[in-house]
């Protein structure tokens, strides 16, 4: 910044010079926005004014099976984020240091069970998965009709408890939902077995 340089040099900087320097700094920067959806990850470099400068999309598979199963491999999410990042930076000839922030939007109501070390124990059970119809029915009997449906978190966790006990026991009370390791900081929601007693 001109203001910092002038301070070091002992000269006076006007507010206009400072604002001009700030504008020049911000004008060269972007926010890298991600949308992780059911069919893939979309990435966009967005200016501070909100204009979409460059975009890219990378697809990943959806695994379906009888019984309402709809899953995805969490490693595909991360590979997609890495690929779309390279694509938008190359498209715009933008240096990584010109990214001043990251925005991340993901699918809702997905569960990725992980162990204490963050190792994935089961594919992501995504919002589209409807295998836990029976578990939703049992929870509704207990807590009130219409409270839960098979897309909700609790029936899915209950399904894991009933049908993938080994996965549930390694994850429950530990790290059950985790973020993509974009920031190096864990964003975990913890669930204990006391939440799923019926």
C-alpha positions as CSV (number, residue, x, y, z in Angstrom):
1,X,0.0,0.0,0.0
2,X,1.1,3.5,-0.7
3,X,0.2,4.5,2.8
4,X,2.5,2.0,4.4
5,X,5.3,2.9,2.0
6,X,4.9,6.6,2.8
7,X,4.8,6.0,6.5
8,X,8.2,4.2,6.2
9,X,9.6,6.9,4.1
10,X,8.3,9.6,6.4
11,X,6.1,11.4,3.9
12,X,2.4,12.3,4.4
13,X,-0.3,10.4,2.6
14,X,-3.6,11.9,1.8
15,X,-6.8,9.9,2.3
16,X,-7.3,10.0,-1.5
17,X,-3.9,8.3,-2.0
18,X,-4.9,5.7,0.6
19,X,-8.2,4.9,-1.0
20,X,-6.7,4.7,-4.4
21,X,-4.1,2.2,-3.1
22,X,-6.8,0.2,-1.5
23,X,-8.9,0.2,-4.7
24,X,-5.8,-1.0,-6.7
25,X,-5.2,-3.8,-4.2
26,X,-8.8,-5.0,-4.1
27,X,-9.3,-4.7,-7.9
28,X,-6.7,-7.4,-8.4
29,X,-8.4,-9.9,-6.0
30,X,-11.1,-12.4,-6.3
31,X,-13.3,-14.6,-4.1
32,X,-13.2,-18.3,-5.1
33,X,-16.7,-19.6,-4.7
34,X,-17.6,-23.3,-4.7
35,X,-21.0,-25.1,-5.0
36,X,-20.8,-28.8,-4.2
37,X,-24.0,-30.3,-5.6
38,X,-25.4,-33.7,-6.4
39,X,-23.9,-33.9,-9.9
40,X,-20.6,-32.1,-9.3
41,X,-18.7,-29.1,-8.0
42,X,-19.0,-25.7,-9.7
43,X,-16.3,-23.1,-9.1
44,X,-16.3,-19.4,-9.8
45,X,-13.9,-16.5,-9.4
46,X,-16.0,-13.5,-8.3
47,X,-14.8,-9.9,-8.1
48,X,-15.3,-7.9,-4.9
49,X,-18.2,-6.1,-6.7
50,X,-20.0,-9.5,-7.2
51,X,-19.3,-10.0,-10.9
52,X,-18.6,-13.6,-11.9
53,X,-15.4,-13.5,-13.9
54,X,-14.6,-17.2,-14.6
55,X,-16.4,-20.5,-14.0
56,X,-15.7,-24.2,-14.3
57,X,-17.6,-27.4,-13.4
58,X,-16.3,-30.8,-12.6
59,X,-18.7,-33.8,-12.4
60,X,-18.4,-36.7,-9.9
61,X,-20.4,-40.0,-9.8
62,X,-23.6,-40.7,-7.8
63,X,-23.9,-44.3,-6.7
64,X,-27.5,-45.5,-6.5
65,X,-29.0,-48.9,-5.7
66,X,-32.4,-50.5,-4.9
67,X,-33.9,-49.6,-1.6
68,X,-33.4,-45.8,-2.1
69,X,-29.6,-45.8,-1.8
70,X,-27.9,-42.6,-3.0
71,X,-24.2,-42.2,-2.0
72,X,-21.1,-40.4,-3.1
73,X,-17.4,-40.9,-2.4
74,X,-16.2,-38.0,-0.3
75,X,-12.8,-38.2,-2.0
76,X,-14.5,-37.3,-5.2
77,X,-15.7,-34.0,-3.6
78,X,-12.1,-33.1,-2.7
79,X,-10.7,-34.1,-6.2
80,X,-13.5,-32.0,-7.7
81,X,-12.6,-29.0,-5.6
82,X,-8.9,-29.3,-6.6
83,X,-9.8,-29.7,-10.3
84,X,-12.2,-26.9,-10.5
85,X,-9.8,-24.6,-8.6
86,X,-7.0,-25.3,-11.2
87,X,-9.5,-24.8,-14.0
88,X,-10.8,-21.4,-13.0
89,X,-7.3,-20.1,-12.1
90,X,-6.0,-21.2,-15.4
91,X,-9.0,-19.9,-17.3
92,X,-8.5,-16.4,-15.9
93,X,-4.7,-16.5,-15.7
94,X,-5.1,-15.7,-12.0
95,X,-2.4,-16.4,-9.5
96,X,-3.5,-18.2,-6.3
97,X,-2.3,-15.2,-4.2
98,X,-5.0,-13.1,-6.0
99,X,-7.7,-15.1,-4.2
100,X,-8.6,-13.1,-1.2
101,X,-11.3,-15.3,0.2
102,X,-13.2,-18.6,-0.3
103,X,-16.9,-19.2,-0.1
104,X,-18.2,-22.8,0.1
105,X,-21.8,-24.1,-0.4
106,X,-22.5,-27.8,0.0
107,X,-25.5,-30.2,-0.2
108,X,-27.6,-30.3,2.9
109,X,-28.5,-33.4,4.9
110,X,-25.6,-35.5,3.9
111,X,-23.7,-37.7,6.4
112,X,-20.0,-38.7,6.1
113,X,-19.0,-40.9,9.1
114,X,-15.3,-40.6,9.9
115,X,-13.2,-42.1,12.7
116,X,-11.0,-40.2,15.2
117,X,-8.3,-39.7,12.6
118,X,-10.7,-38.3,10.0
119,X,-10.7,-41.5,7.9
120,X,-13.9,-42.0,6.0
121,X,-15.8,-45.0,7.2
122,X,-18.7,-45.0,4.7
123,X,-19.6,-43.2,1.5
124,X,-21.5,-40.0,2.0
125,X,-25.2,-40.7,2.4
126,X,-26.6,-37.8,0.6
127,X,-29.9,-35.8,0.8
128,X,-31.4,-37.9,-2.0
129,X,-31.0,-41.2,-0.1
130,X,-34.3,-42.6,1.1
131,X,-33.2,-45.9,2.6
132,X,-34.2,-44.9,6.1
133,X,-38.0,-44.8,5.6
134,X,-38.4,-47.4,8.4
135,X,-36.2,-45.5,10.8
136,X,-38.1,-42.3,10.1
137,X,-41.3,-44.2,10.9
138,X,-39.9,-45.5,14.1
139,X,-38.7,-42.1,15.2
140,X,-42.1,-40.6,14.3
141,X,-43.8,-43.2,16.5
142,X,-41.6,-42.1,19.3
143,X,-41.4,-38.3,18.8
144,X,-44.6,-37.4,16.9
145,X,-46.0,-38.1,13.5
146,X,-44.5,-36.1,10.7
147,X,-41.4,-35.0,12.6
148,X,-39.0,-37.0,10.5
149,X,-38.7,-38.3,6.9
150,X,-36.0,-40.4,5.3
151,X,-34.1,-37.3,4.0
152,X,-33.4,-36.1,7.6
153,X,-30.2,-36.6,9.5
154,X,-31.5,-38.5,12.4
155,X,-33.2,-41.3,10.4
156,X,-30.0,-41.8,8.4
157,X,-27.9,-42.0,11.6
158,X,-30.5,-44.4,13.1
159,X,-30.2,-46.5,9.9
160,X,-26.4,-46.6,10.3
161,X,-26.9,-47.7,13.9
162,X,-29.2,-50.5,12.9
163,X,-27.6,-51.7,9.6
164,X,-23.9,-50.6,9.8
165,X,-23.2,-51.0,13.4
166,X,-19.5,-51.3,13.0
167,X,-19.4,-47.9,11.2
168,X,-21.8,-46.3,13.7
169,X,-19.8,-47.4,16.7
170,X,-16.5,-46.2,15.3
171,X,-18.0,-42.8,14.5
172,X,-20.6,-42.2,17.2
173,X,-19.5,-39.9,20.0
174,X,-16.6,-38.9,17.8
175,X,-16.5,-37.2,14.4
176,X,-19.6,-38.0,12.4
177,X,-19.9,-35.0,10.1
178,X,-16.8,-33.3,8.7
179,X,-16.0,-30.6,6.3
180,X,-13.7,-30.8,3.3
181,X,-10.2,-29.9,4.4
182,X,-10.1,-26.5,2.7
183,X,-9.0,-24.4,5.7
184,X,-7.0,-26.9,7.7
185,X,-9.5,-26.4,10.5
186,X,-11.9,-29.1,11.5
187,X,-15.6,-28.3,11.3
188,X,-17.2,-31.2,13.1
189,X,-20.6,-31.8,14.5
190,X,-20.4,-34.5,17.3
191,X,-23.2,-36.9,18.0
192,X,-23.4,-39.2,21.0
193,X,-25.1,-42.5,21.2
194,X,-27.5,-40.9,23.8
195,X,-29.1,-39.1,20.9
196,X,-30.2,-42.3,19.1
197,X,-31.7,-44.4,21.9
198,X,-35.1,-45.6,21.1
